[in-house]
């Protein structure tokens, strides 16, 4: 089985890496991409996941990142 790291950053789709045959190495790459996206000041939203050859999520490795500011609630009068 081959694996790929797929990401969406600010609405743009990317195949970050592909052709992994060792799932443990794919997990390390996933963690590296997650860390980069978490620390990126230009990323409002992102999603990253490991997929197999059938585009199925692998072992639940999927993360959503949201750096958008939380809107302030409107005051009650």
N, CA, C and O atoms as a MOPAC input file, in Angstrom:
PM7 MOZYME 1SCF
protein

 N      0.85500 1    -1.17600 1     0.00000 1
 C      0.00000 1     0.00000 1     0.00000 1
 C      0.89700 1     1.23300 1     0.00000 1
 O      1.92400 1     1.26400 1     0.67800 1
 N      0.50300 1     2.23700 1    -0.75800 1
 C      1.20900 1     3.51700 1    -0.78900 1
 C      0.35300 1     4.57500 1    -0.13100 1
 O     -0.87500 1     4.49500 1    -0.13100 1
 N      1.02800 1     5.58100 1     0.43800 1
 C      0.35500 1     6.63300 1     1.18700 1
 C      0.80000 1     8.00300 1     0.68400 1
 O      1.87700 1     8.14900 1     0.10600 1
 N     -0.04800 1     9.00000 1     0.91400 1
 C      0.27100 1    10.37500 1     0.54800 1
 C     -0.16400 1    11.30100 1     1.67600 1
 O     -1.07600 1    10.98700 1     2.44000 1
 N      0.50300 1    12.44600 1     1.76500 1
 C      0.11400 1    13.50100 1     2.68500 1
 C     -0.57400 1    14.57300 1     1.83900 1
 O      0.03800 1    15.17900 1     0.95900 1
 N     -1.85700 1    14.79200 1     2.12400 1
 C     -2.65900 1    15.76900 1     1.38600 1
 C     -2.97700 1    16.92200 1     2.32200 1
 O     -3.28400 1    16.71800 1     3.49700 1
 N     -2.89900 1    18.14100 1     1.78800 1
 C     -3.22800 1    19.29600 1     2.62600 1
 C     -4.03300 1    20.30600 1     1.82100 1
 O     -3.93600 1    20.39100 1     0.59700 1
 N     -4.82100 1    21.05900 1     2.55400 1
 C     -5.54500 1    22.20800 1     2.01300 1
 C     -5.15900 1    23.37800 1     2.89600 1
 O     -5.31900 1    23.32300 1     4.11500 1
 N     -4.65400 1    24.42800 1     2.28800 1
 C     -4.23100 1    25.59800 1     3.03800 1
 C     -4.88800 1    26.83100 1     2.43000 1
 O     -4.66500 1    27.14800 1     1.26200 1
 N     -5.69700 1    27.52300 1     3.22500 1
 C     -6.43300 1    28.70100 1     2.75600 1
 C     -7.21900 1    28.40300 1     1.48100 1
 O     -7.32300 1    29.25300 1     0.59600 1
 N     -7.77400 1    27.18800 1     1.39200 1
 C     -8.60400 1    26.80900 1     0.25400 1
 C     -7.84900 1    26.26500 1    -0.94000 1
 O     -8.47300 1    25.93000 1    -1.94700 1
 N     -6.53600 1    26.16400 1    -0.86900 1
 C     -5.72700 1    25.64400 1    -1.97100 1
 C     -5.29200 1    24.21400 1    -1.66900 1
 O     -4.76900 1    23.93400 1    -0.59100 1
 N     -5.51000 1    23.31400 1    -2.62100 1
 C     -5.22000 1    21.89600 1    -2.44600 1
 C     -3.80700 1    21.56700 1    -2.89700 1
 O     -3.32300 1    22.09200 1    -3.89900 1
 N     -3.14500 1    20.67900 1    -2.13300 1
 C     -1.78500 1    20.25100 1    -2.44200 1
 C     -1.60200 1    18.77200 1    -2.10500 1
 O     -2.15700 1    18.28100 1    -1.12200 1
 N     -0.83000 1    18.07300 1    -2.91600 1
 C     -0.27400 1    16.78000 1    -2.51800 1
 C      1.10000 1    17.13500 1    -1.96500 1
 O      2.02500 1    17.42200 1    -2.72400 1
 N      1.23100 1    17.11700 1    -0.65800 1
 C      2.50000 1    17.50500 1    -0.04100 1
 C      3.58700 1    16.49000 1    -0.37100 1
 O      4.68500 1    16.86000 1    -0.78500 1
 N      3.27900 1    15.21400 1    -0.18700 1
 C      4.23600 1    14.15500 1    -0.51300 1
 C      3.44400 1    12.89700 1    -0.84200 1
 O      2.29800 1    12.74500 1    -0.41800 1
 N      4.05900 1    12.00100 1    -1.59900 1
 C      3.36300 1    10.78500 1    -2.00700 1
 C      4.35700 1     9.64800 1    -2.19700 1
 O      5.57000 1     9.85500 1    -2.22100 1
 N      3.82100 1     8.45700 1    -2.33000 1
 C      4.66100 1     7.29400 1    -2.58400 1
 C      5.22000 1     6.62600 1    -1.34400 1
 O      6.06400 1     5.73500 1    -1.44300 1
 N      4.75200 1     7.05100 1    -0.16200 1
 C      5.22600 1     6.42300 1     1.06900 1
 C      4.76300 1     4.97400 1     1.11000 1
 O      3.58600 1     4.69100 1     0.88400 1
 N      5.66900 1     4.06400 1     1.39300 1
 C      5.30000 1     2.65900 1     1.59900 1
 C      5.43800 1     2.27000 1     3.06300 1
 O      4.93800 1     1.22700 1     3.48500 1
 N      6.11100 1     3.10200 1     3.82800 1
 C      6.27600 1     2.88900 1     5.26400 1
 C      5.37000 1     3.88400 1     5.99400 1
 O      5.65700 1     5.08000 1     6.01700 1
 N      4.29300 1     3.40200 1     6.58200 1
 C      3.32400 1     4.28100 1     7.23300 1
 C      3.95500 1     5.06900 1     8.37100 1
 O      3.55100 1     6.20500 1     8.62100 1
 N      4.91900 1     4.51000 1     9.05600 1
 C      5.57300 1     5.22000 1    10.16100 1
 C      6.31900 1     6.45100 1     9.65700 1
 O      6.30700 1     7.48800 1    10.32000 1
 N      6.96300 1     6.35800 1     8.50700 1
 C      7.64800 1     7.51400 1     7.92800 1
 C      6.63900 1     8.54400 1     7.43300 1
 O      6.88700 1     9.74700 1     7.52100 1
 N      5.51300 1     8.08600 1     6.91700 1
 C      4.45100 1     9.00900 1     6.50000 1
 C      3.91100 1     9.77200 1     7.70900 1
 O      3.60500 1    10.96000 1     7.60400 1
 N      3.79200 1     9.10800 1     8.84300 1
 C      3.31900 1     9.76200 1    10.06600 1
 C      4.28900 1    10.84900 1    10.51900 1
 O      3.85800 1    11.90000 1    10.99500 1
 N      5.57800 1    10.61200 1    10.37900 1
 C      6.58300 1    11.61300 1    10.74700 1
 C      6.46800 1    12.82000 1     9.82800 1
 O      6.55800 1    13.95800 1    10.28900 1
 N      6.27200 1    12.58600 1     8.54000 1
 C      6.09500 1    13.68600 1     7.59600 1
 C      4.81500 1    14.46100 1     7.91200 1
 O      4.80000 1    15.69000 1     7.84000 1
 N      3.75100 1    13.75200 1     8.25900 1
 C      2.48600 1    14.37300 1     8.65900 1
 C      2.72500 1    15.33000 1     9.82500 1
 O      2.25400 1    16.46700 1     9.80400 1
 N      3.44900 1    14.87400 1    10.83300 1
 C      3.72400 1    15.69600 1    12.01000 1
 C      4.53500 1    16.93600 1    11.64500 1
 O      4.30800 1    18.01100 1    12.20000 1
 N      5.46400 1    16.79500 1    10.73100 1
 C      6.28200 1    17.91900 1    10.29100 1
 C      5.42700 1    18.96200 1     9.56900 1
 O      5.57300 1    20.16000 1     9.81000 1
 N      4.54500 1    18.51100 1     8.69300 1
 C      3.67300 1    19.43800 1     7.96700 1
 C      2.70800 1    20.11100 1     8.93700 1
 O      2.46700 1    21.31400 1     8.83500 1
 N      2.15300 1    19.34400 1     9.88000 1
 C      1.24800 1    19.90700 1    10.88500 1
 C      1.94600 1    21.02400 1    11.66200 1
 O      1.37500 1    22.09600 1    11.86200 1
 N      3.17100 1    20.77300 1    12.09400 1
 C      3.92700 1    21.76800 1    12.85800 1
 C      4.15300 1    23.03000 1    12.03100 1
 O      4.01400 1    24.14000 1    12.54400 1
 N      4.49300 1    22.87100 1    10.78000 1
 C      4.70600 1    24.01800 1     9.89700 1
 C      3.42500 1    24.83600 1     9.74100 1
 O      3.45600 1    26.06400 1     9.82400 1
 N      2.30300 1    24.15900 1     9.51800 1
 C      1.03300 1    24.86400 1     9.34700 1
 C      0.57900 1    25.54000 1    10.64000 1
 O      0.01600 1    26.63400 1    10.60600 1
 N      0.82100 1    24.89800 1    11.76200 1
 C      0.43700 1    25.48400 1    13.05000 1
 C      1.20900 1    26.76700 1    13.32900 1
 O      0.68500 1    27.67000 1    13.98100 1
 N      2.42800 1    26.86100 1    12.85400 1
 C      3.28000 1    28.01800 1    13.11500 1
 C      3.27800 1    29.04600 1    11.98800 1
 O      3.96300 1    30.06500 1    12.08800 1
 N      2.52700 1    28.80200 1    10.92500 1
 C      2.52300 1    29.70400 1     9.77600 1
 C      1.58600 1    30.88400 1    10.01900 1
 O      0.39000 1    30.69300 1    10.24300 1
 N      2.11800 1    32.08400 1     9.97600 1
 C      1.30100 1    33.27500 1    10.22300 1
 C      0.38700 1    33.60600 1     9.04300 1
 O     -0.57900 1    34.35000 1     9.21000 1
 N      0.66900 1    33.07400 1     7.87000 1
 C     -0.13900 1    33.37000 1     6.69000 1
 C     -1.24100 1    32.33200 1     6.44000 1
 O     -1.93500 1    32.40700 1     5.42600 1
 N     -1.40900 1    31.37700 1     7.34200 1
 C     -2.42800 1    30.34200 1     7.19300 1
 C     -3.62700 1    30.67400 1     8.07200 1
 O     -3.51800 1    30.70800 1     9.29800 1
 N     -4.77600 1    30.92100 1     7.43400 1
 C     -6.01600 1    31.13400 1     8.18500 1
 C     -6.63900 1    29.80500 1     8.56800 1
 O     -6.97000 1    29.57100 1     9.73000 1
 N     -6.79600 1    28.92600 1     7.56200 1
 C     -7.32500 1    27.58500 1     7.81700 1
 C     -6.51200 1    26.57800 1     7.01000 1
 O     -5.96000 1    26.88700 1     5.95400 1
 N     -6.46000 1    25.37600 1     7.54300 1
 C     -5.75100 1    24.30200 1     6.84500 1
 C     -6.31400 1    22.96300 1     7.30000 1
 O     -6.86500 1    22.84000 1     8.39400 1
 N     -6.16600 1    21.98300 1     6.45200 1
 C     -6.51100 1    20.60900 1     6.79100 1
 C     -5.41400 1    19.73000 1     6.21500 1
 O     -4.95300 1    19.95400 1     5.09500 1
 N     -5.00600 1    18.75000 1     6.96800 1
 C     -3.95600 1    17.83700 1     6.53600 1
 C     -4.38500 1    16.42600 1     6.87900 1
 O     -4.99200 1    16.19000 1     7.92400 1
 N     -4.06600 1    15.47800 1     5.99200 1
 C     -4.40400 1    14.09100 1     6.28700 1
 C     -3.50500 1    13.13300 1     5.52500 1
 O     -2.91100 1    13.47700 1     4.50300 1
 N     -3.42500 1    11.90900 1     6.06200 1
 C     -2.74800 1    10.82200 1     5.36600 1
 C     -3.82700 1    10.01700 1     4.66300 1
 O     -4.81900 1     9.61700 1     5.27200 1
 N     -3.62200 1     9.78600 1     3.36500 1
 C     -4.56000 1     8.98000 1     2.59200 1
 C     -3.82900 1     7.79800 1     1.97300 1
 O     -2.61800 1     7.83300 1     1.75300 1
 N     -4.60600 1     6.74500 1     1.69800 1
 C     -4.03500 1     5.59500 1     1.01400 1
 C     -4.35900 1     5.68400 1    -0.47800 1
 O     -4.86900 1     6.70200 1    -0.94600 1
 N     -4.06500 1     4.62500 1    -1.21800 1
 C     -4.27100 1     4.60000 1    -2.67000 1
 C     -5.73600 1     4.75900 1    -3.06700 1
 O     -6.03400 1     5.10000 1    -4.21200 1
 N     -6.64700 1     4.51500 1    -2.13800 1
 C     -8.08100 1     4.65800 1    -2.40700 1
 C     -8.62500 1     5.99500 1    -1.91800 1
 O     -9.83700 1     6.20800 1    -1.90000 1
 N     -7.73300 1     6.88900 1    -1.52400 1
 C     -8.07900 1     8.18700 1    -0.94300 1
 C     -8.84900 1     8.05500 1     0.36500 1
 O     -9.59700 1     8.95700 1     0.74300 1
 N     -8.66900 1     6.94000 1     1.05100 1
 C     -9.25700 1     6.74700 1     2.37700 1
 C     -8.28700 1     7.26900 1     3.42400 1
 O     -7.07100 1     7.13000 1     3.29200 1
 N     -8.84900 1     7.87500 1     4.47200 1
 C     -8.04600 1     8.35300 1     5.58600 1
 C     -7.39200 1     7.16100 1     6.27800 1
 O     -8.01400 1     6.11200 1     6.44100 1
 N     -6.13300 1     7.32900 1     6.68500 1
 C     -5.36300 1     6.25400 1     7.30000 1
 C     -5.24100 1     6.50100 1     8.80400 1
 O     -4.71400 1     7.52700 1     9.23400 1
 N     -5.72900 1     5.55700 1     9.58900 1
 C     -5.57200 1     5.52900 1    11.04200 1
 C     -6.01200 1     6.83100 1    11.72300 1
 O     -5.49800 1     7.17300 1    12.78800 1
 N     -6.94500 1     7.54800 1    11.12500 1
 C     -7.45400 1     8.76500 1    11.74700 1
 C     -6.51800 1     9.95600 1    11.67600 1
 O     -6.75300 1    10.95400 1    12.35800 1
 N     -5.46200 1     9.88600 1    10.87200 1
 C     -4.52100 1    10.99400 1    10.75200 1
 C     -5.11800 1    12.08100 1     9.87500 1
 O     -4.90600 1    12.11500 1     8.66300 1
 N     -5.87200 1    12.97400 1    10.51800 1
 C     -6.49400 1    14.12200 1     9.86500 1
 C     -6.62700 1    15.22200 1    10.90200 1
 O     -7.15200 1    14.99400 1    11.99200 1
 N     -6.15300 1    16.41400 1    10.56700 1
 C     -6.20400 1    17.54000 1    11.49300 1
 C     -6.70200 1    18.78300 1    10.76800 1
 O     -6.32800 1    19.04100 1     9.62300 1
 N     -7.54700 1    19.54500 1    11.44500 1
 C     -8.01900 1    20.82300 1    10.94000 1
 C     -7.39900 1    21.92300 1    11.78700 1
 O     -7.39000 1    21.84400 1    13.01600 1
 N     -6.88000 1    22.94900 1    11.12400 1
 C     -6.22500 1    24.06600 1    11.79600 1
 C     -7.01600 1    25.32400 1    11.46000 1
 O     -7.33300 1    25.57700 1    10.29800 1
 N     -7.33000 1    26.10800 1    12.48200 1
 C     -8.10100 1    27.33100 1    12.27600 1
 C     -7.46600 1    28.46100 1    13.07500 1
 O     -7.54800 1    28.48400 1    14.30400 1
 N     -6.83400 1    29.39800 1    12.37500 1
 C     -6.19500 1    30.54600 1    13.01000 1
 C     -7.03800 1    31.81800 1    12.90600 1
 O     -6.57800 1    32.89700 1    13.27900 1
 N     -8.24900 1    31.69900 1    12.41100 1
 C     -9.09000 1    32.88400 1    12.28200 1
 C     -9.48000 1    33.38400 1    13.67500 1
 O     -9.70500 1    32.58800 1    14.58600 1
 N     -9.55700 1    34.68800 1    13.83000 1
 C     -9.96100 1    35.20900 1    15.14000 1
 C    -11.41000 1    34.84300 1    15.44900 1
 O    -12.26200 1    34.81000 1    14.56100 1
 N    -11.66600 1    34.57400 1    16.70100 1
 C    -13.01700 1    34.25900 1    17.15100 1
 C    -13.80900 1    35.55700 1    17.23800 1
 O    -13.38000 1    36.49800 1    17.90500 1
 N    -14.96900 1    35.62100 1    16.56800 1
 C    -15.74400 1    36.86200 1    16.64300 1
 C    -16.24300 1    37.12600 1    18.06000 1
 O    -16.61900 1    36.20700 1    18.78800 1
 N    -16.23700 1    38.37900 1    18.42300 1
 C    -16.74100 1    38.78100 1    19.73900 1
 C    -18.26800 1    38.70500 1    19.74400 1
 O    -18.90000 1    39.14100 1    18.78100 1
 N    -18.86900 1    38.17100 1    20.79000 1
 C    -20.33100 1    38.13300 1    20.84500 1
 C    -20.90000 1    39.54300 1    20.96600 1
 O    -20.31400 1    40.41700 1    21.60400 1
 N    -22.04300 1    39.73900 1    20.34400 1
 C    -22.68600 1    41.04800 1    20.42400 1
 C    -23.28500 1    41.22200 1    21.81700 1
 O    -23.89400 1    40.29900 1    22.35700 1
 N    -23.11200 1    42.40600 1    22.39200 1
 C    -23.64400 1    42.61800 1    23.75100 1
 C    -25.16400 1    42.64200 1    23.74900 1
 O    -25.79100 1    43.11800 1    22.80300 1
 N    -25.74100 1    42.12600 1    24.81300 1
 C    -27.19500 1    42.18400 1    24.98700 1
 C    -27.56000 1    43.53900 1    25.59200 1
 O    -26.88900 1    44.04600 1    26.49000 1
 N    -28.62700 1    44.09400 1    25.07800 1
 C    -29.05200 1    45.39700 1    25.61800 1
 C    -30.18900 1    45.23000 1    26.56800 1
 O    -30.68100 1    46.21400 1    27.12200 1

